[in-house]
Amino acid sequence: MNTPQKVLIGAAAAAIVIGGVAIGLTLQKTPDKLDISTIHTEAPTETMAPTTQAVTTEAPTAAEKTPDDAGTATSVTATLETYTNGKVSIQYPVVDKMDDAGMQAKVNELLKNNALSYIKAVGVDESKDALSVKCEVISVDRKRLTATYTGTYSAEGAAHPVNVFYANTVNLSQALDLGFSDFTDAYTMAGYVLSEDVEFAGLSAEEAKAVLEYRSTLTLEQLTEIFNNADFPLASANKWPESFSYEKRGTVCFSLPVPHALGDYVIVTFDPSTK
């Protein structure tokens, strides 16, 4: 059994680096700029003993504090534990210091189940397939927790590993998942992805050019469908969403599936204050 280890980690935004492999697609003219000024956001069976890591997130500035932040004796905290079985390793957050112990238990059950749901949804064979997923807690306060997950999955005999990304935002007072429709709307973000204004996180100019070439093969209808079916809760235990979203300091972030040569996914960022 592994000895628990505590490591302080920051709440940096997810940085996505993809292979700079250009694809032979012709870049078509992107749609005209859309009016997006009206968008509003809200501010197995066999396991080893989990390892635990302490998590800290950036403290809110005075301007960002809410009435709930003031005068509280304790603040909700989060640590990272790790599920391990066979060749599978998945980190997930565990919250503590909530006022309601019963609700805290429900939240922690939801967080763990969501984090591990990739195993069943994708059909991972834990004795043969290799899956490694790291969790980063983007933010945690008395209202919600936001976490992102990044890693790789390699099915036995597969030609190459697949890059994995998902995210989870949970309303702590109700133990409910928040998703795309809580931050923005699918149709508008589909138009944004197809517009000249679209921005990606962590891509070089060459990488962004290759992604834009691929983007020209997508339609508004296809993207709207992808974003309408994003995030937790899963529509089916055996169906994994193609996109996941979260919000960080007012910026809406969501994944866009791309070919493996381009990294399997990229992160789109949308800042309503600049649109």
C-alpha positions, -999 to 999 in steps of 0.1 A, spaced: 0 0 0 14 34 -10 21 59 17 -1 90 13 19 119 -1 9 155 2 20 179 -26 9 215 -29 -4 222 -64 -16 254 -81 -47 262 -100 -32 269 -134 -53 268 -165 -51 237 -186 -24 241 -212 -29 220 -243 1 211 -265 -6 191 -296 17 177 -322 24 202 -349 15 179 -377 -3 198 -405 -30 180 -424 -37 183 -461 -70 201 -459 -79 233 -477 -88 262 -455 -122 275 -465 -135 310 -457 -148 311 -421 -183 324 -415 -190 361 -408 -185 373 -373 -215 364 -351 -231 387 -326 -222 371 -293 -225 402 -271 -256 388 -254 -239 357 -239 -238 357 -201 -218 334 -179 -220 327 -142 -196 346 -126 -141 -19 -97 -139 -39 -80 -103 -40 -67 -85 -9 -56 -53 0 -38 -53 25 -9 -56 60 -25 -28 85 -23 -37 119 -11 -25 153 -23 -34 187 -8 -49 212 -32 -48 249 -30 -64 273 -55 -58 309 -61 -75 331 -34 -101 355 -47 -92 391 -48 -112 416 -28 -133 425 -59 -140 388 -65 -152 379 -30 -188 372 -25 -209 376 7 -205 339 13 -167 344 14 -168 370 42 -169 361 78 -168 323 74 -149 304 101 -137 278 76 -133 274 39 -141 244 18 -109 225 8 -101 198 -17 -75 171 -18 -66 147 -46 -69 109 -41 -59 83 -67 -78 53 -78 -55 25 -90 -63 -9 -104 -42 -30 -128 -28 -5 -154 -54 22 -145 -46 53 -124 -71 81 -120 -69 111 -97 -101 127 -84 -109 155 -59 -123 150 -24 -138 180 -6 -137 187 31 -150 213 56 -185 217 41 -211 227 66 -234 198 58 -217 164 63 -244 145 45 -241 168 14 -203 166 15 -206 128 13 -229 131 -17 -206 156 -34 -175 133 -29 -194 103 -42 -204 123 -73 -169 136 -79 -154 101 -77 -180 84 -98 -177 110 -126 -139 108 -126 -140 70 -129 -168 68 -154 -144 70 -183 -135 34 -175 -170 20 -182 -180 45 -209 -149 37 -231 -147 0 -222 -113 1 -205 -100 -34 -196 -82 -25 -164 -60 -57 -165 -47 -51 -200 -53 -14 -211 -32 14 -198 -50 46 -185 -33 74 -166 -54 105 -157 -42 135 -136 -67 159 -120 -63 196 -114 -87 215 -92 -92 248 -110 -112 264 -82 -131 254 -50 -152 276 -27 -184 272 -7 -205 272 -39 -188 250 -64 -157 230 -74 -142 229 -108 -117 202 -119 -101 192 -151 -86 158 -161 -59 152 -185 -41 119 -194 -36 91 -219 -54 59 -227 -38 30 -246 -59 0 -254 -40 -33 -256 -27 -37 -291 -36 -1 -301 -12 17 -326 -9 47 -303 -22 61 -270 -52 86 -271 -50 119 -253 -77 123 -228 -94 154 -215 -125 160 -194 -138 185 -169 -163 185 -140 -180 214 -123 -202 205 -93 -227 227 -74 -217 219 -38 -249 229 -21 -269 205 -42 -244 179 -53 -253 185 -90 -232 187 -121 -230 220 -140 -223 220 -177 -222 238 -210 -257 254 -207 -247 268 -173 -219 288 -188 -231 296 -223 -251 280 -251 -242 253 -277 -254 271 -308 -236 304 -301 -204 286 -292 -206 265 -324 -208 298 -343 -179 311 -323 -157 281 -332 -165 287 -369 -158 325 -367 -127 344 -373 -126 354 -336 -121 319 -322 -92 315 -298 -74 283 -286 -54 278 -255 -17 268 -256 -13 264 -294 15 277 -315 7 296 -347 15 265 -368 -7 243 -346 -36 267 -347 -33 269 -385 -36 231 -387 -66 231 -364 -83 258 -384 -78 238 -416 -96 209 -399 -123 232 -385 -132 241 -421 -146 206 -425 -171 210 -396 -206 225 -398 -226 246 -374 -250 217 -370 -223 192 -361 -207 214 -335 -240 224 -320 -248 187 -315 -214 180 -299 -218 209 -275 -255 200 -267 -242 166 -255 -212 178 -236 -203 173 -199 -216 154 -170 -240 138 -162 -235 113 -190 -265 107 -212 -255 70 -211 -231 51 -190 -216 37 -222 -214 69 -241 -186 94 -235 -191 131 -245 -170 145 -272 -166 178 -254 -163 191 -218 -166 226 -205 -156 247 -175 -153 283 -165 -122 300 -151 -123 336 -139 -151 346 -163 -136 328 -193 -155 299 -207 -133 270 -218 -143 239 -237 -127 210 -255 -131 205 -293 -124 170 -307 -98 169 -334 -79 141 -353 -52 123 -334 -25 139 -356 -36 172 -341 -36 160 -305 -72 144 -302 -85 176 -286 -79 213 -283 -92 238 -258 -113 267 -270 -115 299 -249 -142 325 -249 -141 357 -229 -175 374 -230 -159 407 -218 -139 410 -250 -166 400 -275 
